[in-house]
Amino acid sequence: MKHQNASARHTVSFRCRPGKNGSSRHRNALAERCKVAAAAAAERHKLKGRVNGIGDKEKPQGLTAVLDEDGVCVVLLEPGQKLTFTGKCSLTCLHGSVQVFGLTIIKNQKAYDLFSPHTHSCLSIEGLKYKKPLKTKKEVRMEVRALLRGYLSIEYRRTVMKSFTSSSSVILLERLEDSTTSFILSHPDYANVFSTKVKERNSSFTNNAVLYSVGVENRDPENGFKMSEEWHSEVQTLVNACLEEDNGCPIILVCGSKNVGKSTFIRYLMNQLLNHISSVGYLDCDLGQTEFTPPGCISLLSITEPVLGPPFTHQQEAQKMVYFGETSCEQDMERFVESVKYVITSYKRDEPLLINTMGWVKGFGLLLLIDIIRLLSPSHIIQINAKDSDDMEPLTQNYVQNAPGFLTKGNSTARRKAREFDSSEDEQLQDSSEYLCFHSHPGHQLVALEADFIGAGEAGNVRCHSGILRDLAMLGYLSKLQHFHPEKVIPINSLIPYEVPFNAVAVRVAHSDVAPSHIMYSVNASWVGLCRILDDIHSDNDGPVILTQTPICDCLGFGIVRGVNMEKKVYYVLTPLLPESLRVVNCLLVGNISIPHAIFKNQPGAKGEIPYVTSEYDFTVSGAGKMKRNKQLKRREHQ
């Protein structure tokens, strides 16, 4: 890295320190001019200099942050001191150690990408205490000064070393440019997803141009993720259980109502585990808010990298995945259970398994949760309830064994029916045992936690609507299309689709009954799961192959059916799947997951009215909406 001489650098300081004899009016005017200068410099992204004292309420001495002309930002953090931010950046620990969302980062490790959009609680980088070094304070200072030579000129090294103590951690922040977020930010609806909301801005925290120049805005630590002592203690207990493996690899199931922090707890626990082990299994049963895949999926993954952002920043290929096609399973609960059973059979029990469940825990939802617990036989159940909430009974071992499920019978129910019908108790219990994926339920350890943050358990009191989060996850997945064009963002409508012959794939609409004559209307301009079924696809002609039942099968990825050519008898499909994977795809599943609106609205070059984009559609017209089915309400002859 080349450096200019210090004399050639332009230093901008935003400290306002008028002399003792200066008037109050003079001080206020000077402070205002400093603020204006800081904002202007930040907008031009030409700041060269340093900022000290960036409004850290917890540390009187403030935060030391220095920016070199080459865009390198060096920050000092004392133990317990936090840098809470909105934005995205790349973090490297040069000296000491820091923690981000449960992940401990020490010197000589690789750089980590951090994503902190306003749709989620802010990330915080916290300085950690570390073991007393064997070196003297003088030797430590000499070592750090030598480290900084590779990043800062002598002028800025001196600034950093003035604030450096033997307990300081030194981190390097750099601007982060990646294909995923570049693609998402190219859509006007989400262009400001990494910016602080106007109503949340606080001049004492966000008016710092040094951090802004590397893509982050400083925030009040109160806006960051905070974990209570109770939660932290239980996390450490679970980590120890996973490391000890006294009874094999633990299976940890997390449940609770909506908006109580289930996903947040799992991400934090996952990062804590990755501090010690190389991989963590993850089974995602939350159809509406999936973590590593687009919505509507049940998936099994082996996670080897820490989770330092929301789902749309870390879409991954699953080890096993079923496309259910809905954000809720209440219309087809039996297929949901069978799908979970199909996916979990790929788990080899050679790593700890974390399981996320849906927030539907009332009525049929609780019955379904009981079935899932019996099916997966977890060693630990983490039950998170909102404060003063009575949504769920404590899922004790006794309760799970005796309560009725939707598809399985509890022990007490089976025994009662055995007495009523004078039949063998073993026969009655067989219905339940056939749903077990592993051995019979050996009992579990229940950990009850209370979500005490503001708005916990209130579905309407969330930072971002669930539909927006689902759209962002889908955009994150579609950003993989940009890997073929890394030099710039290419709009979806400018990409060349694959041609798929009608007779090469079978088609099924999973979420609704559609007449065969209308299938092509349903497939056109739809989000589809690209699946592989075991049955051979045979067709006597070159027409479309339509399945009469929804298969439970492997989903290899997703695509958009951009068009249907009835003359050439082909589907036009856009997908990031590679050709070698596409060769084994023989089924297109259409679900109740729509293409994100931002895709339709962001079509540069389109003239006139854009297809499928209108505000005049009237859902009050008879037949305008889709027909809903409820498979739990069966006809009398099927009961």
N, C-alpha and C positions, 0 to 999 in steps of 0.2 A: 504494500500500500504506500503510495507516494504522498508526502506531506509538503506543503508550502512552508516557507519561512514564517515565523510568527508575525513579522512586520507586515507581511502580505495579507494577513487575515484581518477580517473586520469583526470586532467584538461588540456585541450588543448586550448590555446589562439592564435588567429590569428591576433592579433594587432601587427603591425610592428612599433616599436618606438625606433630606435637606439638613442644613446646619442647625445648630441649636438656636440661632437668632432668627431663623426664618419664620415668617408669619404662618398662621394656620391656613390662610387663604393661599399663600404661596405653596405650602406643602400639598394642599388638595389639588391645586392646578398642576403641579409637577407630577403628582401621582396619576392624575387623569391622562396627562400626556404620555406617561410611561405605559399605561394600559393601551392607549391607542396605538403607540409604536409597537407594542408586543403583538397586538391583533393583526396589524398590517404586515409585520414580518412573517407571522405564521401563515397568512394567506398566500404570500408569495413563495413560501417554502424556501426562502433563501437565508434563513437564520444561521448565523455563525457566531457562537458564543456560548454562554452558560447561564443557567438559572439556579439560584440557590433559594432554599426556603419555600418550597412549593406547597404551602398550606397544609402541612400534615398536623392535624390537631393533636395527635397522640405524642408527637415529638416536638418539643419547643424549638430545637435547633433546626427543624425543617428537613427537607429532603434535598440532598445534593445531586444535581443532574447536570451533566456537561455535554454539550454537543460540539463535535468537531465539524470542520468545513465539509468533510467527506460524508456527512450524514450519520456518523457513528455517535450514539448516545450512551454515555457511561453513567450509571446511577449507583450511589452508595446506600445501603440499607443496614441499619442497626438491628440487633435481635428484637423481634416483636414489631418492628416498624413495617408499615404496609404501603405499597403503591397500588391503589385501587384505580381501575381505569375502564374506559370504554374505547373500543377500537381493536386493532389487530397489529401484532408485531412479532418479531423473532427474538427469542431470549437465549442468551448464552451466559452461563455463570463463569466469571473469570477467577473469582476468589471467594472462599467461604461456601455458604449453602443457603438456598432459599426454598420456599415451598409455594406451589401453585395448585390449588384445588386438590390437596392431598398428595401431590407428587413432589418428592424431594429432589431438587436439582443441585448437583455439586459441581465443582470445577472439573475441567477436563472431560465433561460430558458433551454430547452433541447439542446443537441449537434446537430449541423447541418452539414450534409455532403456537402462538396464543391468540384466541379469538374471543372477543368480549363484546357482542352486539347488545343493543338496548332491549332486545327481545327477552333477555335473561338477566339474572343478577350479575353484577360486574365481577370480573375476576380480580383477585388481589395477589400481588407478589409480596411475600412476607419473608423478612430476614430471619434466619434461624441461628440459634446458638450452636457452636460446634466445639468439639473437644479442644482443649488447650493444646496449641501446637508445641512441638518439641523445640521450635526455634525461638529465639529472643524477639522482642518487639522490634528491635532494629533490623533483624534479619527478615522479619515479615514485611516491614515497610520497604526494604530494598527489593524483595521479591515482587511485591505489588507494583512498585515503580517500574521495575523491568518489564512486567506484564503490560503495563499501560503504554510502553514505548511503541508497541505494535499498533496502537489505536489512536493515541493522542499526541499532540506536539507538547513540547516542554511547558508552554504557557498553561495548557489545560491540565497537564499532569500535576503541576504545582497546585492548581485549584482543588483537584481531587484529594491530593495528599494532605492538604491543610485540614480537611474534614475527616480523613481516614483515622480509624482507631483499630486496635488489634482485634476487636470483635466485629468489625464491619464486613459485610459481604459486598462484593463488587460485581455488578451485572452489566451486560452489554445488550442494548436494545437496538434493533435495526428495523427499517421499514420492510413490511412483508407484502410481496406481490405474488399471488398464486392464482391458478386458473379457475378454481372453484369460486372464490369470492369475486374475482373479476367478472365472471359470467353472471353471477347473481346481481352485482352492482350495476351491470349494464342494463338492467330492467328498471325503468323509472319508478315503479312501485316500491322497489327495495334499494334505491340508490343511497339512502341514508341509514341503512340498517346498522352501520357501525358508528354512527354519530350519536352523541348524547341528545336526548330529547330536549327541546327548548325549555319546557316547564321544569326540567330537572337540572338545568344548568345553574351553577353557583360560581360567581366570578372568582371567589377565593380559591377554587379548585381547578376550574377549567381554563382560566386565562394563563396558561403556561405554554409558551410557544416552543420550548425545547422538546417537550414530549409530543406536542402536536406535530412537530416536524418528522417524527418517526411513525406517525399514524395512530397515536393514542391520546386520549384526553383524561387528565387526572380527575378523579372523583373522590367525594367524601367516603372514607372507609365504611361509614354507616350504610352506604349503598351496595357494598360488596357482600359476597357470600360469607355467612357466619354460621358456625356449627356450635351447638350448645355442648357443655361439658358432658352431659348425659349421652348425646349422640357420639361424641368423640370417644368416650369410654367404651361404648358398645362396638364401635368400629375396631378399636384396638383388640377387643376380645375376639371378634370375628377373624381378624388378621392372624392372631395367635392360633386360633383353631385351624385355620387353613395351613399354617406352617407346621403345626404339630402332626396333623393327619392321624390322630389316634384311632379314628374309626373310618379311615379312608378319606377321600377328598370330600369336603363338606359341600352340600347342596343348599344354597341360601336363597329362600324365596321371600320377596318383598311385596307386601300388599297394603292396601289402604284405599280410602276414597280419593276422589280427584283433588288435585292441587294440595297435597300434603307433603310433597318432596320425595316421592319414591325414586324418580329418575335421578334426582340430585344426589340422594343417598347412595345409589348404586354407582354413579360416576365417581364419587369421592372414595367409596370403598374399593372400586376397581383400581384407581390410581394408587391407593395405599398398598394394595396387594402387589402391584407392578413395581413397587419399590423393593420387593423381596423376591418375587418369582417372575419367570419369563412370560407366562401366559395365564389368562383367566378365561374360563368358558362363560358364555352369556347366552341365555335363552330369552328371547323377546316374545312375550305373549300379549303385549299391549298394542292392539291393532291401530288405535287412533294416534298414538304418539310413539312411534318406533324410534329406536336409537341409532341404528347403523344402516337401515334400509329405508326405502320409500314406505309410506303408510299402507296399511292393509295386509301386512305380512306377519307370519310366524317364522322366526329364524333362529338358527343356532350358529354362533360364531366363536372363534378362538381369538381373543384380543391380546395383542402383543405390544401395542403402543398406547401411551396414556391418552386420556380423553380430556382435552384442554379447550373445549368449545362446545357449542350446541350441535345437535344431530346433523344439520345441513353442512357442517364443516368436516365431517368424518364418515361419509357414506362408504361402506365397504362391501366386498363380496362375501356372501355368507357360505358357511360350510354346508348348511342344509337349509332350504327355505321353501315355504309354501305360500303362494299368493291366495289369500282368503278373499280379497276383493271388496272388503267393507271396513269401515272404521269402527264398527261395533258388531258383535256376534249375536246380538239378541234375536235376530231373525232366523238363525241357523246354528244353534248352540251345539248340536250333535256333531256337525261337520267341523266346528271349531275344536272340540275335544279330540276328534279323530286326527285333525291336522297336527295338534300338539303332540299326540302320540306318534305320528309319523316322523315328525322332526326330531324328537328326543331320542329316538332309537339310534341316532348317529353319535350320541354322546358316549365317549369311551371311558369316562370316569377316571381320567388321568390328570385332571386339573380341577381346581375348585369351580363350581358352577353358580353363577348369579342369575336369578330368574326375576324378571319384571312382569307384573300382572296389571290388568286393567283397573280403572278406578270405579268400575261398576260393582258395588258390594252390597246392594240392597235387592231383596226379592230373589228373582232368578239368578241375579249376579252372584249372590252369596252361595246359592246352591252350586253354581258353576265353579266357583272358587274352591269349594269343598272337593268337587270332582278332580280339579287340577292338582290339589294338594295330595289326594290319594294316588293320583296317577304318577306324580313325580317323586313322591316320598322324600321331601326335603329333610335335612338334618336340623336346619334352623329356619324359623319363620319370623321375619321382621314385620311386625304389625304397627303401622304408623297411623295414628288417629289425630284429628284436629283437637285442640284444647276444648274441653267441655262438650265433646261430640259423643253421640251414642250410635253412630252408624253401624258399628260391628260389635258382635260379642267377642270377647277374648278367644282367640283360636287356640285354645289349649289342646293338649294331646287327647284328653277325654272328650272335648267338644267335637273335634274332628272325627274321632272314631265313632261317635254315636249320632251325630247330626246327619239328616238325610241330604244327599246331593241331588243334582238334576238327573244324572244317569246312574248313580250308585246309591246303595242303601247303607245307612248307618247300622252299627251293630245292634242297637236297641230296636230299630225298625225291622231288621231282618228277623230277630228273635221273636218279636211280637207277631209278625206275619206267619212265622213258622208255627206258632201256637194256634193262630186263628185257622190256618188251613191244614193243620195236622200233617205238615210235610217236614221233610228233613231240613234241619237248620243249615246243613252244609250246602244243600241245593240253593237255598235262598242267598247264602253268602257268596255263591259262585258268580252271581251277576256282578257283584262288586269287584271281585278279584280279577275278573277278566280285563278290567280297565287298568290294572296296575302295570306300569312300564318296567319297574324294577322289582325287587323283592317286596314282600308284604310290609306294610308301613310299620317301621320299628319304633315310631314315636319321634317327636322332634322337640327342640328347645325353643320356646316362645320368648321373643324379645319385644316388649311393648314400648314404643316410643311415642312421644307427644310432639306434634308440630305446633310450635308456639309463635311462629312468625305472623305478621299482620296479614290477614286474609286467608290463612290456612284453612283448607276444607271448603272454601267458597269458590264454586266453579266460575262465577262471574267476576271474581276479583283476581285476575291473572294479568301478568305484564303484557301478554300478547295472545290474541285469539288463536285457538287450536287450529283453525283452518289455515291461518297464515303460516303457522309452524309446519303444517303438512306441505303446503306449497313450497316453502323454502327447502324442505328435505328433498322434494322432487326436483327442484332446480339444482340442488347440490348433486343429485345423481346425474342429471342431464349435463352437468358441467364436464363430465368425463368425455363428452363429445368434443370438447375443446382441446383435448390432448392431441388430437390429430392436427390442430392448428394453433400451436402454442404462441405464435408471434402476435396474434390479436384475437379479439372476441368475435366470433362469427354467429350472427343470429340464427335461430333454429330454422327459419324458413329459407335460409340460404344454403343449408347443408343438403347433400345428395343422399336420398334414402336407398335402402335395399329394395329390390323387387322380389316378392315372395309369391310363388304360384299358389292359386287356390287349393290345388290338390296336394300341396306339400305340407299343409298344416290343417289341423282341426280347429274349430272355433266353438267357444262356449261363452255365453253371457251368464255370469255366476250369480248376479244379485237380483235378477228379475226374470219373469217369464216373458219371452219375446217370440212372436210368431216367426217361423222360418223365413217367411217372405220379407220380414223386416230386419233380419240379422245384419245385413250389410249396412243398413242405416245406423245400427248400434255400434258396429265396428269402426266405421269411418270417423276420423278425427277423435279417436279415443286413446286412452292410456291402457296398455295391455301388458299382461304378464307373459313373458316368453318362457314357455314350459316344455317339459319333456314327459310324455306319457309312455307307458310300456307297450300299449296296444299299437299295432301297425296301422298306419293310415292308408286305407284302401278306398279308392273311388273309381267307379266304372266310367266316369267322365271327368272332364276338367273343371267341373263345378266345385263350389265350396263344400267342405266336409263339416257337418254340424253335429256336435255331441248333444246327446239328450240328457246327460247327467254331468254335474260338475266333478271333475276328477280331483283326487288328492294326490298331487304329484310334485316333482321337483320344479321349482321356478329358478331359472338361470339368470334372469335379469328382466329388464323392462324396456318398453319402447312406445313410440307414438305412431299410430297408423295415420300417416299423413293423407292418404287417399286410397280409394278403391277403384280400379279400372275394370269395369265389367266386360269390356271388349277384349282386353288382353288377358283378363282373368288373373289379375295379380293384385296383391296388397303392396302399398308403398310404406315401408317401416323405417323409422329413424330410431337407432339404438346405439349405445356405446359398446354393446357386446362385440367381441372380436369374431371374425368369420369362423374360426375353429369351434367356437361355442355355438354359433348360430346353426351350424350344420346338424346339431343334434336336437334343435328345437323343432317340435312337431305339433305344438298346440298354442293357440292364442287365447288367453283368458281375459275377458272384459269384465271389469268389476265396477263398483260404484265409486271409484276414485277418478275424479276429473282432471284433465290437463290444467295446470295452473293458469289462471286468467292472464297473468303477466306474459305468458308465452303468446297468447293470441294478440294481446295489445302491443307487443313489441315486435313488429314486423316491418322493418325499414324497407322502403321501396314499394310497399303495397299501395295501390291506387284505388280510390273509391271506397265503398263500404267493405270492411273486413269481414270475411265469413265467420259465423258463430259469435260475433260480438254485437250485442244489441241491448238496449235498456227498455225496449218496448214489449218484451215478452210478458204475457198475462197468464199467470198460473191459476187464475180463477176460472179459465175456460175449461169445460169438461174434457177430460182426457189429456190435459196439458202436462200433468206430472206422471211419473212412473207408478205402476201398480206395486204396492208393497205386499210382501208375503210374510207370514209368521208361521214357521214350521212347527212351533210349539202347539199351535191350535190346530190339531189334526181333525180330519173328518171322522164322523162317528164310526164308519166302517173300518177305519185304521186304528181305532183305540183298543 
